Amino acid sequence: MELKLNKPICFFDLETTGIDIGKDRIVEISIFKVFPNGNKESKTWLVNPTIPIPAQTTAVHGITDEKVANEPTFNELAAQVYNMIKDSDLAGFNSDRFDIPLLAEEMLRAGVDFDMKNRVSVDVQTVFHKMEERTLGAAHKFYCGKTLENAHSAEADTMATYEILKAQLDRYPELENDMKSLSEFTTRKKIADFAGMIAFDKDNEEIFTFGKHKGVKVDKILETEPGYFSWIQNADFPLYTKKVLTAIKLRKLNNKLS
């Protein structure tokens, strides 16, 4: 089935120095652009990240410091990358949580005012997770190797859930066997920035999710502690987080003037 497009869409993937959106860098970027008329265009660049590539990361994607030593930096490539995607929607695998946020950081670092206005993103991983069976029975089969008998009886479902959690802790050593930690791991927030440092509360107002003002409305802190804004802007926070915070501050200022 061919895609029905009203505008071009760019499928893209990044190989990077790591998974920290604010600190890590791109070492390879590949873009496959599909046009509404069916035409296609593709481009792949190796990128000198200007920082060392950890050995454990090289073990994943095979790209070494030596391989990219003479390649252009992202600053040098940013205009080309932007020209290819500027009129397009974006798509990728886990792209909403990783590739787009990291690309945004690299673009902003290179002086390109990247945002997602007037474009949408399609995360193929999310389609996969939503369309493939994610029932309790499927989880019981996957994690415990058992068929769930009497599914949808409260007792059977309760015992299956207990067994699944224990099996998940066995399977994933990175999960901490602590209920507070597991609660935090399984809590999903609606976020305002890509890094999740600014989220929305039940009133759909922005709140900080970290530090001494965790859970406090951003508007309130901007008013009562203006130095906190300056501290974030000058500290080692993701550039997109800083951009979102600046937009909130400008919105607050405009509301006062209007």
N, C-alpha and C positions, 0 to 999 in steps of 0.2 A: 504494500500500500504506500503510495506516495504522499508526502506531507502536503496539506492544504495551507498555503502561506499567503498572507497579505503583505508581508515584508520579508527580507532575508532573515535567516536564522544561522547563527554560528555555533556549531558544536565545538567545544574546545576542552583540552586537558592540560594540566600542568604537572611537570616533575619539578620537585623543589628540594631545598636543603633540609627541610623538616616540616613539621606540621603546626608550628607557631605562626599564626596569621600575621601578628605584628612584627615578628623578628626575622622569619625565614624568607628566603628569596627563590625566585624562579631559576631553574637551570635548563628547562626545555619547555616550550609552549607549542602546541599544535592546534591549528584552527581549520575546520572544514566548514565552508560557507555554502549554504544552499539557497538559491534564489527562487522567487515565486514561479519563474518561467521554466524551472527545472535545471538551469545551469548550476554548475558547481565549481568551487575554487578551494584550493587547500594550500596551506603554508605551514612549515615547521621550522622553528628557530632553536638552536642551542644558545644558551645565554650564560655569560660569565656573571655569577652571582655576587662577585666582589668579596665574598666571605667563604671560608673553607666549607667543603661538603663533608659532613661526618661519614666515617666509614660505614656505619650501620645504615645510612641512607643510600650510599653508593651500592650497598649489597642488595637494595631493593630495585633501583632503576638502572644501575650499571654506569652511571655518569660520574666520572672522577674529576678532580681539580684540573688534572692535566688535559683532559678532553675538552674542557671549556676555557682553558687559559687564554686562548687567542680569539675567542668568540666575543661578539659585542655585548655590552652590558644592557640591562633592560632600559636604562635611561636612553641609550642609543637606539633602541628598538621601539620605544613606546609610541612614537608617532606612526610607525608602520602598523603596529598592532591596533592602535586606536582607529586608524583609517579603515582597517578591515572590518572592525566590529561596530563602528559608530552608528550605522543605519540599521542594525540588526537586533533581533532578540537573541538570547543566549541559551545554550543547553549543554548539559554535561552529566556526569555520574557523581553524585554527592557534591555537585557544583554549588548548590545554594549554601551549603555549610562550609565549604573549603575553597574551591577554585575561584568562585566569584569574589569572596572576601579577600583572598590573597591577591588576586589580580587588581582589585580596587586599591589595595595598599601600594602595590608596585606603581600603578598609574599615578596615584596622588604623590608618591615619592618622586616621580619623574616630572611632576608639575602639570599633569593632565587631569583636568577636573572631571573625573569619571563618576558617574552615578547610574542608577537604574531607572531614572525618569524616562518616560516615553518608550520603555522596552519592558518585556516580560522575560522570565527565566523558566526553563523546564528542567527539572531534576529527574533524570531517568531512574535513578536509584529509588526515589520516592514512589514513582509509578510502580516499580518492582515490589516494593514493600507493601504498598496498598492493594495491589492486585493479586499477589500470591497469598495463599491461605495463611492467616496469622491467628488462627483460632487456638483455644486452649488445647484441643485435641491434637492439632498439628504440633504445638510446642511440646506436648507430652511425648509424642512420637519422636520428635527431633532430639530432645534433651535426655529423655529417659529410655527411649527405645521400646516403649510400651503403647499398646492401643488403649485409649481411654474408654473403659466400659461405663455404661450408664451416664454418658455425657449429658450435661444440663440437669443432673440431679445435684442438689447443693452439696451433699456430702462428697460425692465423687469429684466434683469440680474443686472443692476445697482441698482435698487430699492431693489431687493432681498439681494444684498450684504450689503447695508446700514442697512436693517432690521436685518440681521444676526449679524452684529457687535454689534448693540445695544442689541440684545438678548444674545450674548456671554458675554457682560459686566454685564448683569443682572444675568446670570447663574453662572459666575465665579467671586466672590467678590475679589479674589486675583489679578485679572487683574486691573491695574490702568487705570482710564479713562483719559488718557493723550496720545497724539499722539506720542510723542517722546518715551515714555515708551513702547507703543504698537509696534512701529517700531522696537525697540531693541528686543522685545519679539519675533517678527515674522521674524527676520533676521537669516538666517542659514549660518553658516560659515564652511568652510572646515578646520578641526583642526588637529594639529600635535600631541597634547597630549590628554589624555582622558578628562582632566578637562576643555579644551577649553581655556587655558591661552596662548597658542601659536597656531596661525592659519596660513593659507596660504593666501597671497594676490593674486591679479589678475595675477601676474607674477609667481605664484606658489612658492614664497619664504616666509620663516617663518617670522611672525611679532608677536609682543606682543599684547595682547588684553586687557591689564589692566594697571593701574598705569600711571605714568608720561610719559612712553614711549609707550602708547597705539597707535597702528597703525604704529610703527616704526619697520624697519627690524631688526631682532635679530642679524644678522651679523654686522650691523653697530654699535649697542650698545656694542657688545662684543669687537669691535675694539676701540671705542671712550671712553667707560666707563667700563673697565674690572671689576671694583669693584661691578657693578650691578649683575654680574654673581655670585660673592662670596656672595653677600647679599641674593640672592634667594636661594643659596645652604644652607645657614645657617638659613634661615627663615622658617616659618611654611607653606611651599608649598607642594603640593602632590609630593610624591617620584617619580612618573612616569614623572611628569613635569620636575623635576630636571634631570632625566635620559635623557629625550629628549634634554634638554638644553645642557647637557654635550656632547651628540652625535653631536649636531650642532657645538659646540666649537671644538671638535676633528676633525670634517670634515673640518672646517675652517683652523685648524692648518696643517692638512695633505695636503690641497690644496696649502698652502704656501710653504710646503717643497717639493712638487712635481714639 
